[in-house]
Amino acid sequence: TFFPATLTLPVGSSATFFCNISTENGSSSEYSLNWYKETNHSQAQKIAEISRNNLQTKMEKYLLTNHTPAFKIEILNLHQNDSGSYYCGLIAFFEPDKVMESNRSHLVVTAAPEKTNTTDEPEMEEGNPLDHIKAVLLGILLFTGAVVLLIFGYLTITYRRGDVQKPPSENTPVEEKPPVVSVSTVDYGVLEFQWDQCTQVPPETRPVDQTEYATIIFPEEKPITPDQGKKHLD
């Protein structure tokens, strides 16, 4: 018998099959055990051999171990081309030219990405939280900076508009015009009316009542500043 019936293993691992035998003439019979491989139901190919007296046979690709009545074969460092059907054949020396074959077992070698994914996933899972935290912090910083810039710009524009809209009296002082002060003055004088000495009329020819008229013209008053008014008063 040959078991296990089916094995599915990834590239790089090892496959182990067992072959149990029994002989009609007891344990004293001499025999040899061959191992065969079939690919896609093609002609069987002998891959290894071990005799009853050998406890272990080591090959580059196979390791055979004798555990009578069970024999173990290990297929080392699997490749995808190792996939196929395996079985063992007993050659008994007491019955020349007779080979007793076991049942077939199937080996399927899968590609390696399954193994690499299992090793990479924990690293990705460990890295993901850190990357997520960094992304969140960066987003918060950017958002805060944008808000600060918006507030600063709004305050600057508002301040400038306030300066433009203020009345001129609040922004820049306007020189005050001096008030116009009207100063009234009074001048006193004596008006003398003289008789014409050259043409004196005899008293008897002058009218009894005679009135003399005079016209007084005052210059137009001009506005006087406080300083001029003060000097004028002094």
Salt bridges, closest charged atoms under 4 A:
GLU38 OE2 - ARG104 NH2 3.24
GLU49 OE1 - LYS46 NZ 2.78
GLU74 OE2 - LYS72 NZ 3.57
ASP82 OD2 - LYS61 NZ 2.78
GLU95 OE1 - LYS98 NZ 3.06
GLU101 OE1 - ARG104 NH1 3.37
